[in-house]
């Protein structure tokens, strides 16, 4: 079975959006429950999600919370919304290309 290039690009977009959403949601949960950042998995979540949150760094600037404080990471939620919206727009654009 042969797939078109447009279909494969759509898969890449869907995969990136899904992965970004999972990583940012994991960051939101980790921050909410004030997980210990010295553990390797939690540190990996922070490092990976920092790259995804870089474009939104100034949108929801939060000072460093006190140790053990439970905080909602609005930057992560905003990032999820933006990545899903941009993915939706790109998939709609690809769909219009596919119909030509």
C-alpha atoms as a printed R data frame, in Angstrom:
    type eleno elety resid chain resno      x      y      z
1   ATOM     1    CA   UNK     A     1  0.000  0.000  0.000
2   ATOM     2    CA   UNK     A     2  1.450  3.337 -1.029
3   ATOM     3    CA   UNK     A     3  0.761  6.512  0.915
4   ATOM     4    CA   UNK     A     4  1.022 10.029 -0.458
5   ATOM     5    CA   UNK     A     5  3.563 12.504  0.838
6   ATOM     6    CA   UNK     A     6  0.757 14.675  2.146
7   ATOM     7    CA   UNK     A     7 -0.606 11.787  4.221
8   ATOM     8    CA   UNK     A     8  2.819 11.068  5.691
9   ATOM     9    CA   UNK     A     9  3.341 14.746  6.571
10  ATOM    10    CA   UNK     A    10 -0.030 14.626  8.324
11  ATOM    11    CA   UNK     A    11  1.161 11.658 10.360
12  ATOM    12    CA   UNK     A    12  4.301 13.556 11.371
13  ATOM    13    CA   UNK     A    13  2.230 16.562 12.446
14  ATOM    14    CA   UNK     A    14 -0.169 14.348 14.414
15  ATOM    15    CA   UNK     A    15  2.731 12.531 16.046
16  ATOM    16    CA   UNK     A    16  4.505 15.742 17.050
17  ATOM    17    CA   UNK     A    17  1.327 17.281 18.469
18  ATOM    18    CA   UNK     A    18  0.521 14.105 20.401
19  ATOM    19    CA   UNK     A    19  4.045 13.845 21.812
20  ATOM    20    CA   UNK     A    20  4.149 17.545 22.724
21  ATOM    21    CA   UNK     A    21  0.758 17.269 24.426
22  ATOM    22    CA   UNK     A    22  1.810 14.231 26.474
23  ATOM    23    CA   UNK     A    23  5.105 15.819 27.564
24  ATOM    24    CA   UNK     A    24  3.488 19.146 28.482
25  ATOM    25    CA   UNK     A    25  0.657 17.404 30.345
26  ATOM    26    CA   UNK     A    26  3.235 15.336 32.235
27  ATOM    27    CA   UNK     A    27  5.048 18.565 33.151
28  ATOM    28    CA   UNK     A    28  1.805 20.097 34.417
29  ATOM    29    CA   UNK     A    29  1.170 17.052 36.623
30  ATOM    30    CA   UNK     A    30  4.767 16.996 37.877
31  ATOM    31    CA   UNK     A    31  4.641 20.691 38.768
32  ATOM    32    CA   UNK     A    32  1.198 20.348 40.354
33  ATOM    33    CA   UNK     A    33  2.340 17.565 42.666
34  ATOM    34    CA   UNK     A    34  5.727 19.219 43.332
35  ATOM    35    CA   UNK     A    35  7.723 16.151 42.279
36  ATOM    36    CA   UNK     A    36 11.398 15.961 43.183
37  ATOM    37    CA   UNK     A    37 13.368 17.398 40.247
38  ATOM    38    CA   UNK     A    38 16.518 15.488 41.193
39  ATOM    39    CA   UNK     A    39 15.104 12.170 39.990
40  ATOM    40    CA   UNK     A    40 16.137 11.290 36.459
41  ATOM    41    CA   UNK     A    41 12.641 10.882 34.979
42  ATOM    42    CA   UNK     A    42 11.322 14.142 36.427
43  ATOM    43    CA   UNK     A    43 14.490 15.916 35.294
44  ATOM    44    CA   UNK     A    44 13.959 14.506 31.784
45  ATOM    45    CA   UNK     A    45 10.349 15.789 31.789
46  ATOM    46    CA   UNK     A    46 11.563 19.273 32.751
47  ATOM    47    CA   UNK     A    47 14.354 19.332 30.159
48  ATOM    48    CA   UNK     A    48 12.155 18.049 27.337
49  ATOM    49    CA   UNK     A    49  9.264 20.331 28.133
50  ATOM    50    CA   UNK     A    50 11.558 23.363 28.487
51  ATOM    51    CA   UNK     A    51 12.330 23.095 24.777
52  ATOM    52    CA   UNK     A    52  8.604 22.935 23.972
53  ATOM    53    CA   UNK     A    53  7.796 25.873 26.259
54  ATOM    54    CA   UNK     A    54 10.577 28.131 24.980
55  ATOM    55    CA   UNK     A    55  8.272 30.151 22.644
56  ATOM    56    CA   UNK     A    56  5.874 30.827 25.540
57  ATOM    57    CA   UNK     A    57  8.456 31.551 28.238
58  ATOM    58    CA   UNK     A    58  7.389 35.178 28.738
59  ATOM    59    CA   UNK     A    59  3.635 34.640 28.369
60  ATOM    60    CA   UNK     A    60  3.190 33.203 31.849
61  ATOM    61    CA   UNK     A    61  6.345 34.075 33.745
62  ATOM    62    CA   UNK     A    62  6.211 32.501 37.192
63  ATOM    63    CA   UNK     A    63  8.662 33.126 39.957
64  ATOM    64    CA   UNK     A    64 10.262 30.096 41.564
65  ATOM    65    CA   UNK     A    65  7.670 28.525 43.908
66  ATOM    66    CA   UNK     A    66  8.600 27.483 47.410
67  ATOM    67    CA   UNK     A    67  9.825 23.909 47.794
68  ATOM    68    CA   UNK     A    68  6.895 21.524 48.010
69  ATOM    69    CA   UNK     A    69  4.367 24.125 46.809
70  ATOM    70    CA   UNK     A    70  1.603 22.945 44.515
71  ATOM    71    CA   UNK     A    71  1.406 25.209 41.457
72  ATOM    72    CA   UNK     A    72 -0.621 25.131 38.258
73  ATOM    73    CA   UNK     A    73  1.689 25.511 35.280
74  ATOM    74    CA   UNK     A    74 -0.387 27.791 33.061
75  ATOM    75    CA   UNK     A    75  2.475 28.001 30.567
76  ATOM    76    CA   UNK     A    76  2.196 24.251 29.948
77  ATOM    77    CA   UNK     A    77 -1.571 24.472 29.462
78  ATOM    78    CA   UNK     A    78 -1.141 27.422 27.100
79  ATOM    79    CA   UNK     A    79  1.522 25.471 25.192
80  ATOM    80    CA   UNK     A    80 -0.822 22.515 24.814
81  ATOM    81    CA   UNK     A    81 -3.548 24.778 23.429
82  ATOM    82    CA   UNK     A    82 -1.185 26.464 20.977
83  ATOM    83    CA   UNK     A    83  0.386 23.223 19.712
84  ATOM    84    CA   UNK     A    84 -3.037 21.598 19.239
85  ATOM    85    CA   UNK     A    85 -4.407 24.689 17.458
86  ATOM    86    CA   UNK     A    86 -1.389 25.012 15.144
87  ATOM    87    CA   UNK     A    87 -1.529 21.267 14.409
88  ATOM    88    CA   UNK     A    88 -5.233 21.549 13.605
89  ATOM    89    CA   UNK     A    89 -4.597 24.468 11.237
90  ATOM    90    CA   UNK     A    90 -1.723 22.643  9.519
91  ATOM    91    CA   UNK     A    91 -3.805 19.487  9.094
92  ATOM    92    CA   UNK     A    92 -6.640 21.551  7.617
93  ATOM    93    CA   UNK     A    93 -4.200 23.141  5.188
94  ATOM    94    CA   UNK     A    94 -2.831 19.708  4.243
95  ATOM    95    CA   UNK     A    95 -6.381 18.488  3.723
96  ATOM    96    CA   UNK     A    96 -7.033 21.302  1.278
97  ATOM    97    CA   UNK     A    97 -3.843 20.399 -0.601
98  ATOM    98    CA   UNK     A    98 -4.885 16.741 -0.695
99  ATOM    99    CA   UNK     A    99 -8.264 17.562 -2.235
100 ATOM   100    CA   UNK     A   100 -6.704 19.386 -5.201
